[in-house]
Amino acid sequence: MLTLRQIEVIRAIMVTGTVGGAARLLNVSSPGISRVMKHAEISVGVKLFNRKGGRYSPTREADAIFNQINGVYDKVEDLQFVISRIKRGANSELKVGAAPSIAHAMVPLAIADVRKAFPNLLIEIDILKREDTVDYLLLGKGEMVAMSYKFDHPMLEFMPLARGRLKCIVPLGHELAKGPRVSAADIVKYPLIGVDPSDPYGRIMAELFAGQALNYEVAIRARFGSTVCALVTLGLGIAVIDEFTLAGKNWPGIRVLDIIEPTPFQTYIVHRKDAALSTYGTRFIAALRGHMEADAAQPRPPARPAKPKPRRPRK
C-alpha cells in the first residue's frame, strides 16, 4: 500500500526525471527522495524506474501504477482546489438580517471585515423588524439576525452580542445643546420624536421615563431610528435613540447628549437552535461584536461652548 507521501515523491520523479529535480520540486533533500522511492518499490514489489545517465524513466511493469498515481494526484489537486475555494468563500453564501438600529452603521463595518477574509463570499443583508425575524430564520431565509432585544421562542437561541447606551439627540442651537448631559426630567419638557412605545425597540426608550415615573408625549412617531434622526435634524423635536444608530455620524445637524440616568441595553444574535453556525457566520458575529463594543467604549465629544456675545464699546 502506497502512502500519499510516496505517491507525491514518485510523481515528482516522473515529472522531473531525476532525484535532484524531485527534491527541488518538493523542497526536500535528495537522500530523502531516494529513501522514499526505495520504500515505495518494496511496498508494491515492482521496480518503478530504470536509471540511465542520472535520468529516471518508468519501467514497463510500472505503467499501470503510474496511470493510477496520476489519477490519484489529480484528485488530490481537485481536493486542494475545493478547499482553497471554500477558504475564499467561493460558491458559498452568508445571509444575515439585522434590526435597523444595528444594520445602519455596525453591520456594514462587520461585513467589510468578513469580505477581507472571504473575498469570493456571496453576502446578502436584510433589515428586519421583530415580526419578520421568526419567519426569516425558520423558513431558512437567513442564518442569523442581530437584534436590540430578545423574546421567547422554542426554536430560537439568543446569544448576547454587545451592550449599548441610549443618547438624547437635539437640533443644533436647541436649548439643551448647551451642556454635555441631560436628565430624563429635562427631556420630557420638550416635544419628543420616537418609535411607538409598544414596539420592542420603542420600549427601550419608554423604560427610561417609566423608571423615573415621568409622563411624556411622543409628538411624532417613526418606525426607524434613522428617520428619527432626520426629523430631529429638521428641528421638529428631540429624541432618545440608541448609540449604534448614531455610529455612522451621518447627521451633522444634531447634538448628541449623554443621559444622566443609567440607560444600558443588551443586543443579541438570534439563530435557529437546530442549525450550527457557519464559519462565515461565526466570523461575522466576532466582527460585529468587536465594532459594537469599540463604538460603545468611545468617549463622546464635549458640548460646544456657547459663543460669547460681543460687547458694545463704551461711549
C-alpha positions in Angstrom: 0.0 0.0 0.0 1.5 3.3 -1.1 1.2 6.3 1.2 0.3 9.8 -0.1 3.9 10.9 0.5 5.2 8.0 -1.6 2.8 8.9 -4.4 3.9 12.5 -4.2 7.6 11.5 -4.5 7.1 9.0 -7.3 5.1 11.6 -9.3 7.8 14.2 -8.7 10.5 11.9 -10.1 8.2 11.2 -13.1 7.8 14.9 -13.8 11.4 15.9 -13.3 13.2 12.7 -14.4 15.8 13.0 -11.7 16.0 12.6 -7.9 17.6 16.0 -7.6 14.8 17.6 -9.6 12.2 15.9 -7.5 14.0 17.1 -4.3 13.9 20.7 -5.6 10.2 20.4 -6.6 9.2 19.1 -3.2 11.8 21.3 -1.3 13.4 18.4 0.5 16.9 16.6 0.3 17.9 14.2 -2.4 18.7 11.4 0.0 15.2 11.7 1.5 13.7 11.3 -2.0 15.8 8.2 -2.7 14.8 6.6 0.6 11.1 7.2 0.0 11.3 5.8 -3.6 13.1 2.7 -2.3 10.5 2.0 0.3 7.8 2.6 -2.3 9.3 -0.1 -4.6 9.4 -2.5 -1.7 5.8 -1.8 -0.9 4.5 -2.5 -4.4 7.0 -5.3 -5.1 7.8 -3.9 -8.5 10.8 -1.9 -9.8 9.4 1.5 -10.7 12.2 3.3 -12.5 15.2 2.5 -14.7 18.2 4.7 -14.2 20.4 5.7 -17.1 22.9 8.5 -17.1 21.4 10.0 -14.0 17.9 10.1 -15.6 15.0 8.0 -14.3 12.4 6.5 -16.7 9.4 4.4 -15.7 9.7 0.7 -16.2 7.2 -1.1 -18.5 5.9 -3.1 -15.5 5.0 0.2 -13.6 3.0 1.9 -16.4 -0.4 0.9 -14.9 0.8 2.0 -11.5 1.8 5.4 -12.9 -1.5 5.9 -14.6 -3.3 5.3 -11.3 -0.9 7.6 -9.5 -1.6 10.4 -11.9 -5.4 9.8 -11.3 -4.9 9.9 -7.5 -2.7 13.1 -7.7 -5.4 14.8 -9.9 -8.0 14.0 -7.3 -5.8 15.4 -4.5 -5.2 18.6 -6.6 -9.0 18.8 -7.1 -9.5 18.5 -3.3 -6.9 21.2 -2.6 -8.6 23.4 -5.2 -12.0 22.9 -3.5 -10.5 23.6 -0.1 -8.9 26.8 -1.3 -12.2 28.0 -2.8 -14.0 27.3 0.5 -11.4 29.3 2.3 -12.0 32.2 -0.1 -15.8 31.8 0.2 -16.3 30.8 -3.4 -19.7 29.2 -4.2 -20.8 30.0 -0.6 -23.2 32.5 0.8 -23.8 34.3 4.0 -27.3 35.6 4.6 -27.8 37.8 7.7 -30.5 40.0 9.0 -30.4 42.9 11.4 -32.6 45.4 13.2 -32.5 48.8 11.6 -30.5 50.3 14.6 -27.7 47.8 14.1 -27.9 47.5 10.3 -27.4 51.2 9.7 -23.7 51.5 10.7 -22.5 48.5 12.6 -23.3 45.7 10.1 -21.5 47.3 7.1 -18.3 47.5 9.2 -18.6 43.8 10.1 -19.3 42.9 6.5 -16.2 44.7 5.4 -14.1 42.5 7.8 -15.8 39.3 6.5 -15.2 40.4 2.9 -11.5 40.8 3.6 -11.3 37.3 5.0 -13.5 35.7 2.3 -13.2 37.8 -0.9 -15.4 35.5 -3.0 -18.2 35.0 -0.5 -21.7 35.9 -1.6 -23.3 38.1 1.0 -27.0 39.1 1.5 -28.1 41.5 4.2 -31.8 42.1 5.2 -33.1 44.8 7.5 -35.8 43.2 9.7 -38.4 44.2 12.3 -39.2 41.8 15.2 -42.3 40.4 13.4 -40.2 39.3 10.4 -37.5 37.6 12.4 -39.1 34.3 13.2 -40.1 33.5 9.6 -36.8 34.7 8.3 -34.9 32.1 10.4 -37.4 29.2 10.5 -38.0 29.4 6.7 -34.3 29.4 6.1 -34.1 32.8 4.5 -31.0 33.7 6.6 -28.6 32.3 9.1 -28.9 34.8 11.9 -30.4 38.2 12.9 -28.8 40.9 15.0 -31.4 42.5 17.4 -31.7 45.1 20.1 -34.0 42.9 22.3 -35.0 39.3 22.8 -38.1 37.3 23.1 -39.1 33.7 24.0 -39.3 31.1 21.2 -38.8 27.4 21.5 -36.8 27.1 18.2 -34.6 30.2 18.5 -31.4 30.8 20.5 -30.3 34.3 21.6 -26.6 35.0 22.1 -25.5 38.2 23.9 -23.8 40.5 21.3 -22.8 43.9 22.9 -24.1 46.3 25.4 -25.0 49.9 24.4 -26.5 53.1 25.9 -29.2 55.5 25.0 -28.5 59.0 24.0 -30.5 62.2 23.7 -30.3 64.0 20.4 -31.3 67.6 19.8 -31.1 70.0 16.9 -28.1 72.3 16.8 -28.9 75.5 18.6 -31.5 73.8 20.8 -31.6 75.0 24.5 -30.5 71.6 25.7 -27.4 71.6 23.4 -25.6 74.0 25.7 -24.5 71.2 28.1 -22.9 67.7 27.6 -25.5 65.8 29.6 -29.2 65.9 30.2 -31.7 64.2 32.6 -34.8 62.4 31.8 -36.8 65.1 33.6 -35.3 67.7 31.3 -36.1 65.6 28.2 -39.8 65.3 28.8 -40.2 69.1 28.9 -39.9 69.1 25.1 -41.8 67.5 22.2 -40.4 64.1 21.6 -39.8 62.1 18.3 -39.6 58.4 18.7 -40.7 54.9 18.0 -44.1 53.6 19.2 -43.6 52.5 22.9 -45.5 49.3 22.1 -42.7 48.3 19.7 -39.8 46.4 21.4 -37.3 49.0 20.3 -39.6 51.8 21.4 -40.0 50.1 24.8 -36.3 50.7 25.5 -36.9 54.4 25.4 -40.1 54.1 27.3 -38.4 52.3 30.2 -36.1 55.4 30.7 -39.1 57.5 31.6 -41.1 54.8 33.4 -38.2 54.3 35.8 -38.5 58.0 36.8 -42.3 58.0 36.8 -42.3 60.7 34.2 -45.1 61.4 31.8 -44.1 62.2 28.2 -45.6 62.7 24.9 -44.3 61.4 21.5 -45.5 64.1 19.2 -44.1 62.4 16.1 -43.7 58.6 15.7 -41.3 57.0 13.2 -40.6 53.3 12.5 -36.8 53.5 12.2 -34.1 55.3 14.2 -32.6 56.8 11.1 -35.9 58.5 10.3 -36.0 59.8 13.9 -32.5 61.4 13.4 -33.6 63.0 10.2 -36.7 64.6 11.9 -34.6 65.9 14.7 -32.2 67.4 12.2 -35.1 69.4 10.8 -35.8 70.9 14.2 -39.1 69.0 14.7 -38.3 67.9 18.2 -35.8 66.0 20.3 -35.4 62.2 20.7 -33.9 59.4 22.7 -32.0 57.0 20.5 -29.5 54.1 20.8 -25.9 54.9 20.3 -25.4 52.3 17.5 -27.8 54.2 15.2 -25.7 57.3 15.7 -22.4 55.5 15.0 -22.4 56.5 11.3 -22.2 60.2 12.2 -24.4 60.9 9.2 -26.4 63.7 10.9 -24.3 66.8 11.3 -27.3 68.9 12.2 -27.8 67.2 15.7 -26.1 67.3 19.0 -25.6 64.0 20.9 -26.0 64.3 24.7 -25.3 61.8 27.4 -28.2 60.9 29.6 -27.6 61.3 33.4 -29.7 58.2 34.3 -28.2 54.8 33.5 -29.5 53.6 30.1 -27.8 50.3 29.3 -29.4 47.8 27.0 -28.3 44.5 25.5 -28.2 43.5 21.9 -28.3 39.9 20.7 -27.6 37.5 17.8 -30.5 35.1 17.3 -30.3 31.9 15.2 -32.1 28.5 15.0 -31.3 26.1 17.8 -31.1 23.2 15.5 -28.7 24.7 13.0 -25.0 25.1 13.6 -23.4 28.5 12.6 -21.2 28.5 9.6 -17.6 29.6 9.6 -18.6 32.8 7.8 -21.4 33.4 10.3 -19.1 33.0 13.2 -16.6 35.4 11.7 -19.4 37.9 11.1 -20.5 37.7 14.8 -17.0 38.3 16.0 -16.5 41.3 13.7 -19.9 42.8 14.6 -19.3 42.4 18.3 -15.9 43.9 18.1 -17.1 47.0 16.2 -20.1 47.5 18.5 -18.0 47.2 21.7 -15.4 49.6 20.3 -18.1 52.1 19.4 -19.7 51.8 22.9 -16.3 52.4 24.5 -15.6 55.6 22.6 -15.8 58.8 24.6 -18.3 61.3 23.2 -17.1 64.8 22.3 -17.9 67.5 24.8 -20.6 70.1 24.1 -19.5 73.1 22.1 -19.2 76.2 24.3 -21.7 78.9 23.6 -20.2 81.8 21.6 -19.8 84.9 23.9 -21.9 87.9 22.9 -19.8 90.8 21.5 -19.6 93.6 24.0 -20.7 97.0 22.9 -17.9 99.6 23.0 -18.4 102.2 25.8 -19.2 105.7 24.7 
